[in-house]
């Protein structure tokens, strides 16, 4: 069975004699423009309902690639040194937008978020402008009492497939993707179930992750991160739509053993495991329901850890694949459950207590109560930051990865710090 120590030995072999190990983070996935409707009175009650909102409409760059890389860039900017050496991390987005005004605004915002020149050509060589498509648009409804709804027109995201991703990687790294050793790669996929050419019937996500480990970055340490934003089951869909979602969740569940980092909210975790979320009976107190929900989320997280660690022996036969993993289920305002550790630690979670891995939600910055868009991406970005720091940039001792409670605390602190930064961002109107 593979070990964290073996993975770190591979990292050191690829490292340079001076300075921190260079790392590349590729973020592949949904690229769109968000139209945010703030302070919406309530959800729709029926098809012809009229609902008022008072917070205005804000247009901004959105999608998992933008939000995750922006949050990770901010985290790295706040911790420019680790162990006295400069942290060298290269952030590269891979996405599709339309050849239109919204696509250009998206690219300008993403360049700015990554600290790059917004005007210079080729600052975002992995972001393709697709002439035949419009830029994706996500209408996000933020309710006054908490919670959100989303209406998505994927637009140019329909053009994002494995060959296009392969072309982008060759444009970004040339032959270095598979020849020689140029440092570790963290490969992040955002919302694959919303990308038509990665989900059924093509189901190319597994091919994508396999290529990342065995072809594009062969000979380099690789970690795979996935965000399942929106991959939940809706109980009132018609039969055809239900079958479509059943296929989607089974397809996503099939790639879990390949992952090193996974973020899902409670409803998404239920969908991945083919279960229904707990509903609160009319006579149940809110505190009692929250406690039941936490217990259920803990059970789900243990099940996900079992699925992820079950294939460790096969996946770690190459020492270039790290054996350290972290999975999280977020519960919104009720906090989150996060585990991080070696395969051995994840397999022993059945003996652990929930309170060692549960973390209450961090205090909100003033006026940030409804600004939840991008928080899930920011949470995963914090997990990615902790992974870069504790596994590759400044590796801990091998025994530290077997101490799941302590390592999980380090990861959740990084995740919460990232969420707080996201919530503290001013809106476009401020």
C-alpha positions as CSV (number, residue, x, y, z in Angstrom):
1,X,0.0,0.0,0.0
2,X,1.3,3.5,-0.8
3,X,2.3,5.9,1.9
4,X,2.6,9.6,2.5
5,X,6.4,9.0,3.0
6,X,6.7,7.5,-0.5
7,X,4.9,10.4,-2.1
8,X,7.1,12.9,-0.3
9,X,10.2,11.1,-1.5
10,X,9.0,11.5,-5.1
11,X,8.3,15.2,-4.4
12,X,11.9,15.7,-3.1
13,X,13.3,13.9,-6.2
14,X,11.5,16.4,-8.4
15,X,12.4,19.4,-6.2
16,X,15.2,21.9,-6.8
17,X,18.1,22.3,-4.5
18,X,17.2,25.8,-3.5
19,X,14.0,27.6,-2.7
20,X,10.5,26.1,-2.3
21,X,9.2,23.5,-4.7
22,X,7.4,25.0,-7.7
23,X,3.8,23.8,-8.0
24,X,1.3,24.3,-10.8
25,X,-2.4,24.4,-10.1
26,X,-4.7,23.8,-13.1
27,X,-8.4,24.7,-12.6
28,X,-10.7,23.2,-15.2
29,X,-14.4,23.7,-15.4
30,X,-17.4,26.0,-15.5
31,X,-16.7,29.6,-16.7
32,X,-19.6,32.0,-16.7
33,X,-20.8,35.4,-15.7
34,X,-23.0,35.6,-12.6
35,X,-26.1,37.8,-12.4
36,X,-26.7,38.1,-8.7
37,X,-30.2,39.0,-7.5
38,X,-29.7,40.1,-3.9
39,X,-32.2,40.3,-1.0
40,X,-34.9,38.3,-2.7
41,X,-38.1,38.1,-0.6
42,X,-38.7,34.3,-0.9
43,X,-38.7,31.4,-3.3
44,X,-41.3,31.0,-6.0
45,X,-44.5,29.5,-4.7
46,X,-45.9,28.5,-8.1
47,X,-45.2,28.8,-11.8
48,X,-46.7,32.3,-12.2
49,X,-45.6,33.7,-8.9
50,X,-44.1,37.2,-8.6
51,X,-41.4,37.7,-6.0
52,X,-39.8,41.0,-5.1
53,X,-36.1,41.7,-4.4
54,X,-34.5,44.8,-3.0
55,X,-30.8,44.4,-3.3
56,X,-30.4,45.2,-7.0
57,X,-28.7,43.1,-9.7
58,X,-24.9,42.7,-9.8
59,X,-23.0,41.3,-12.8
60,X,-19.6,39.7,-12.1
61,X,-17.4,36.9,-13.2
62,X,-18.5,33.6,-11.8
63,X,-18.2,29.8,-12.0
64,X,-15.9,27.4,-10.1
65,X,-12.7,28.2,-12.0
66,X,-12.9,32.0,-11.2
67,X,-14.1,31.7,-7.6
68,X,-11.6,28.9,-6.7
69,X,-8.5,30.5,-8.3
70,X,-9.3,34.0,-6.9
71,X,-9.7,32.6,-3.4
72,X,-6.5,30.5,-3.7
73,X,-4.5,33.5,-5.1
74,X,-5.7,35.5,-2.1
75,X,-4.6,32.8,0.3
76,X,-1.2,32.5,-1.2
77,X,-0.8,36.3,-1.2
78,X,-1.4,36.3,2.6
79,X,1.2,33.6,3.2
80,X,4.0,34.5,0.7
81,X,6.7,32.5,2.6
82,X,6.7,29.0,4.1
83,X,9.6,28.0,6.2
84,X,11.6,31.0,5.0
85,X,11.4,30.2,1.3
86,X,9.2,31.9,-1.3
87,X,6.2,29.8,-2.3
88,X,6.2,29.4,-6.0
89,X,2.7,28.4,-7.2
90,X,1.5,28.9,-10.7
91,X,-2.2,29.2,-11.2
92,X,-3.6,28.3,-14.6
93,X,-7.4,28.4,-15.5
94,X,-8.8,26.2,-18.3
95,X,-12.3,27.2,-19.4
96,X,-14.4,28.2,-22.4
97,X,-16.2,31.6,-22.8
98,X,-18.0,33.1,-25.8
99,X,-16.3,35.6,-28.2
100,X,-18.5,38.4,-26.8
101,X,-18.5,41.3,-24.4
102,X,-19.3,39.1,-21.4
103,X,-16.5,36.7,-22.2
104,X,-14.0,39.6,-22.4
105,X,-15.3,41.0,-19.1
106,X,-14.9,37.5,-17.6
107,X,-11.2,37.3,-18.8
108,X,-10.5,40.8,-17.5
109,X,-11.9,40.0,-14.1
110,X,-10.0,36.7,-13.9
111,X,-6.7,38.3,-15.0
112,X,-7.2,40.9,-12.3
113,X,-8.0,38.3,-9.7
114,X,-4.8,36.5,-10.5
115,X,-2.7,39.6,-10.4
116,X,-2.0,39.7,-14.1
117,X,-2.1,42.4,-16.7
118,X,-5.8,42.8,-17.8
119,X,-4.9,44.2,-21.2
120,X,-1.8,42.2,-22.3
121,X,-2.5,39.4,-24.7
122,X,-2.1,35.7,-23.7
123,X,-2.3,36.3,-20.0
124,X,-5.0,33.6,-19.9
125,X,-3.8,31.1,-22.6
126,X,-6.0,28.3,-21.2
127,X,-9.3,30.2,-21.5
128,X,-10.7,29.7,-25.0
129,X,-13.1,32.1,-26.8
130,X,-15.5,30.0,-28.7
131,X,-16.9,31.9,-31.7
132,X,-20.1,29.9,-32.2
133,X,-21.2,30.1,-28.5
134,X,-22.2,32.8,-26.1
135,X,-20.6,33.1,-22.6
136,X,-22.3,31.1,-20.0
137,X,-24.7,33.0,-17.7
138,X,-25.7,32.0,-14.2
139,X,-28.6,33.8,-12.6
140,X,-28.1,33.4,-8.8
141,X,-31.0,34.3,-6.5
142,X,-29.9,35.1,-3.0
143,X,-32.8,34.9,-0.6
144,X,-33.3,37.3,2.3
145,X,-33.7,34.5,4.8
146,X,-30.7,32.6,3.6
147,X,-30.2,30.0,0.8
148,X,-29.9,30.4,-3.0
149,X,-31.3,29.3,-6.3
150,X,-29.5,29.2,-9.6
151,X,-30.6,29.3,-13.2
152,X,-27.8,28.4,-15.6
153,X,-27.3,28.8,-19.4
154,X,-24.0,26.9,-19.9
155,X,-23.3,28.5,-23.3
156,X,-19.7,28.0,-24.3
157,X,-19.1,25.5,-21.5
158,X,-20.6,22.9,-23.9
159,X,-17.4,23.1,-25.9
160,X,-15.1,22.1,-23.1
161,X,-14.0,18.5,-23.7
162,X,-10.9,16.4,-23.1
163,X,-9.3,17.2,-26.5
164,X,-9.7,20.9,-25.8
165,X,-8.2,20.5,-22.3
166,X,-5.3,18.6,-23.8
167,X,-4.7,21.4,-26.3
168,X,-4.8,24.0,-23.5
169,X,-2.2,22.0,-21.4
170,X,0.1,21.8,-24.4
171,X,-0.3,25.5,-25.0
172,X,0.5,26.2,-21.3
173,X,3.3,23.7,-20.7
174,X,4.3,22.3,-24.0
175,X,6.2,19.0,-23.7
176,X,6.8,19.5,-20.0
177,X,3.4,18.0,-19.3
178,X,4.8,14.5,-19.8
179,X,8.6,14.8,-20.2
180,X,10.9,15.6,-17.3
181,X,9.9,16.6,-13.8
182,X,8.9,20.2,-13.3
183,X,7.2,20.0,-9.9
184,X,3.9,18.8,-8.5
185,X,0.5,19.4,-10.1
186,X,-2.8,20.1,-8.3
187,X,-5.5,19.4,-10.9
188,X,-8.9,20.9,-9.9
189,X,-12.2,20.2,-11.7
190,X,-15.1,22.5,-11.0
191,X,-18.7,21.4,-11.4
192,X,-18.1,18.6,-14.0
193,X,-21.8,17.6,-14.0
194,X,-22.6,20.9,-15.6
195,X,-20.1,20.3,-18.5
196,X,-22.0,18.3,-21.2
197,X,-19.0,16.7,-22.7
198,X,-17.7,15.4,-19.3
199,X,-20.9,13.9,-18.1
200,X,-23.1,11.1,-19.4
201,X,-23.5,9.9,-22.1
202,X,-19.9,10.8,-22.9
203,X,-18.8,10.4,-19.2
204,X,-15.3,11.7,-20.0
205,X,-14.5,12.8,-16.5
206,X,-12.8,9.5,-15.6
207,X,-10.8,9.7,-18.8
208,X,-9.8,13.3,-17.9
209,X,-8.6,12.3,-14.4
210,X,-6.8,9.2,-15.7
211,X,-5.0,11.3,-18.3
212,X,-3.9,13.9,-15.7
213,X,-2.1,11.2,-13.7
214,X,-0.9,8.8,-16.3
215,X,-0.3,11.0,-19.4
216,X,-0.1,14.7,-19.0
217,X,1.8,14.8,-15.8
218,X,3.5,11.4,-15.8
219,X,6.5,11.3,-13.5
220,X,5.3,14.2,-11.4
221,X,3.4,14.2,-8.1
222,X,-0.3,14.8,-8.9
223,X,-3.3,15.5,-6.7
224,X,-6.9,15.7,-8.0
225,X,-9.5,18.0,-6.5
226,X,-13.2,18.0,-7.3
227,X,-16.1,20.3,-6.3
228,X,-19.6,18.9,-6.8
229,X,-21.5,22.2,-6.6
230,X,-25.1,21.7,-7.5
231,X,-24.9,17.9,-8.0
232,X,-28.0,17.2,-5.8
233,X,-31.3,15.4,-6.4
234,X,-34.5,17.3,-6.8
235,X,-37.5,15.3,-5.6
236,X,-40.1,16.9,-7.8
237,X,-38.6,16.4,-11.2
238,X,-40.4,14.4,-14.0
239,X,-39.4,10.8,-14.6
240,X,-36.9,11.6,-17.4
241,X,-35.1,14.2,-15.4
242,X,-34.9,11.9,-12.4
243,X,-33.3,9.3,-14.5
244,X,-30.8,11.8,-15.9
245,X,-29.8,12.9,-12.3
246,X,-29.6,9.2,-11.2
247,X,-27.1,8.6,-14.0
248,X,-25.2,11.7,-13.1
249,X,-24.7,10.9,-9.5
250,X,-23.6,7.3,-10.3
251,X,-21.1,8.7,-12.7
252,X,-19.7,11.1,-10.2
253,X,-19.5,8.5,-7.5
254,X,-17.4,6.3,-9.9
255,X,-14.5,8.8,-9.9
256,X,-14.3,9.2,-6.1
257,X,-11.5,6.7,-5.6
258,X,-9.2,8.8,-7.9
259,X,-9.6,12.0,-5.8
260,X,-7.4,13.6,-3.2
261,X,-9.6,16.6,-2.3
262,X,-13.4,16.6,-2.4
263,X,-15.9,19.2,-1.4
264,X,-19.7,18.7,-1.3
265,X,-22.5,20.2,0.7
266,X,-24.9,18.0,2.6
267,X,-27.4,17.7,-0.2
268,X,-24.7,16.9,-2.8
269,X,-23.1,14.3,-0.5
270,X,-26.6,12.6,-0.2
271,X,-26.9,12.6,-4.0
272,X,-23.4,11.1,-4.5
273,X,-24.3,8.2,-2.2
274,X,-27.9,7.8,-3.5
275,X,-29.6,8.9,-0.3
276,X,-32.3,11.4,0.6
277,X,-31.4,14.4,2.9
278,X,-33.0,14.5,6.3
279,X,-36.1,16.6,6.5
280,X,-37.2,18.4,9.7
281,X,-40.6,17.2,11.1
282,X,-43.0,20.1,11.9
283,X,-42.7,19.5,15.6
284,X,-38.9,19.1,15.8
285,X,-36.9,21.9,17.4
286,X,-34.3,23.5,15.1
287,X,-31.4,22.6,17.4
288,X,-32.4,18.9,17.4
289,X,-32.7,18.9,13.6
290,X,-29.3,20.4,13.2
291,X,-27.7,17.8,15.5
292,X,-29.4,15.0,13.5
293,X,-28.2,16.5,10.3
294,X,-24.6,16.7,11.6
295,X,-24.7,13.1,12.6
296,X,-26.1,12.1,9.2
297,X,-23.4,14.2,7.5
298,X,-20.7,12.4,9.6
299,X,-22.1,9.1,8.5
300,X,-22.0,10.2,4.8
301,X,-18.5,11.5,5.2
302,X,-17.3,8.2,6.6
303,X,-18.9,6.4,3.6
304,X,-17.2,8.8,1.2
305,X,-13.8,8.3,2.9
306,X,-14.3,4.5,2.5
307,X,-15.0,4.9,-1.2
308,X,-12.0,7.2,-1.7
309,X,-9.5,5.1,0.2
310,X,-10.8,1.7,-1.1
311,X,-8.7,2.0,-4.3
312,X,-5.6,3.5,-2.6
313,X,-3.5,0.3,-3.1
314,X,-4.0,0.5,-6.8
315,X,-3.7,4.3,-7.2
316,X,-0.6,4.6,-5.1
317,X,1.4,1.9,-6.9
318,X,3.2,4.8,-8.4
319,X,5.0,7.0,-5.8
320,X,4.1,10.1,-7.8
321,X,0.5,10.0,-6.5
322,X,0.2,11.4,-3.0
323,X,-1.5,9.3,-0.3
324,X,-2.7,12.2,1.7
325,X,-6.4,13.0,1.2
326,X,-9.0,15.5,2.5
327,X,-12.8,15.4,2.2
328,X,-15.3,17.9,3.5
329,X,-19.1,18.2,3.7
330,X,-20.3,21.7,4.4
331,X,-23.5,22.5,6.2
332,X,-23.9,26.2,5.4
333,X,-24.4,28.3,8.5
334,X,-24.2,25.2,10.7
335,X,-20.5,24.7,9.9
336,X,-18.7,21.8,8.3
337,X,-17.2,18.3,8.7
338,X,-13.7,17.8,7.3
339,X,-11.3,15.0,7.5
340,X,-7.7,14.9,6.3
341,X,-5.0,12.3,6.6
342,X,-3.4,9.2,5.3
343,X,-5.3,6.3,3.9
344,X,-4.8,4.5,7.2
345,X,-6.3,7.4,9.1
346,X,-9.3,7.6,6.7
347,X,-10.0,3.9,7.0
348,X,-10.0,4.2,10.8
349,X,-12.7,6.9,10.9
350,X,-15.3,4.4,12.0
351,X,-13.7,4.5,15.4
352,X,-13.6,8.3,15.6
353,X,-16.0,10.7,17.2
354,X,-17.9,13.4,15.2
355,X,-16.8,16.2,17.4
356,X,-13.1,15.7,16.4
357,X,-13.9,16.7,12.9
358,X,-16.9,19.1,13.2
359,X,-16.2,22.8,13.0
360,X,-18.8,25.6,13.6
361,X,-19.1,28.2,10.8
362,X,-16.6,31.1,11.3
363,X,-17.9,34.5,12.4
364,X,-19.2,36.5,9.5
365,X,-17.7,39.9,8.6
366,X,-20.2,42.8,9.1
367,X,-22.9,42.9,6.4
368,X,-21.9,39.5,4.8
369,X,-24.9,37.5,5.9
370,X,-26.3,37.0,2.4
371,X,-23.2,37.0,0.2
372,X,-22.8,33.3,0.0
373,X,-22.0,33.0,-3.7
374,X,-18.5,31.6,-4.2
375,X,-18.2,30.4,-0.5
376,X,-18.1,26.7,-1.4
377,X,-15.4,27.4,-4.0
378,X,-13.5,29.4,-1.4
379,X,-13.8,26.5,1.1
380,X,-12.2,24.1,-1.3
381,X,-9.5,26.7,-2.2
382,X,-8.6,26.8,1.5
383,X,-8.3,23.0,1.5
384,X,-6.1,23.2,-1.6
385,X,-3.9,25.9,0.1
386,X,-3.5,23.6,3.1
387,X,-2.6,20.7,0.8
388,X,0.0,22.8,-1.0
389,X,1.5,23.9,2.3
390,X,1.4,20.7,4.4
391,X,2.0,18.1,1.8
392,X,4.2,19.6,-0.9
393,X,5.6,23.0,0.1
394,X,6.6,22.2,3.7
395,X,5.8,18.5,4.2
396,X,5.0,17.3,7.7
397,X,6.5,14.2,9.2
398,X,4.9,10.9,7.9
399,X,3.4,10.2,11.3
400,X,1.6,13.6,11.2
401,X,-0.6,12.3,8.4
402,X,-1.9,9.5,10.5
403,X,-3.1,12.0,13.1
404,X,-6.3,12.8,11.3
405,X,-7.9,15.1,14.0
406,X,-4.8,17.4,14.1
407,X,-4.3,17.5,10.4
408,X,-8.0,18.1,9.8
409,X,-7.8,21.1,12.1
410,X,-5.1,22.6,10.0
411,X,-7.1,22.1,6.9
412,X,-10.3,23.5,8.3
413,X,-8.6,26.6,9.6
414,X,-7.3,27.3,6.1
415,X,-10.8,26.6,4.6
416,X,-12.5,29.0,7.1
417,X,-9.9,31.7,6.5
418,X,-10.6,31.5,2.8
419,X,-14.4,31.7,3.3
420,X,-14.0,34.7,5.6
421,X,-12.0,36.5,2.9
422,X,-14.7,35.7,0.3
423,X,-17.4,37.0,2.6
424,X,-15.5,40.2,3.3
425,X,-15.2,41.1,-0.4
426,X,-17.2,44.3,-1.3
427,X,-19.9,44.0,-3.9
428,X,-19.6,45.9,-7.1
429,X,-22.0,48.6,-5.8
430,X,-19.9,49.3,-2.6
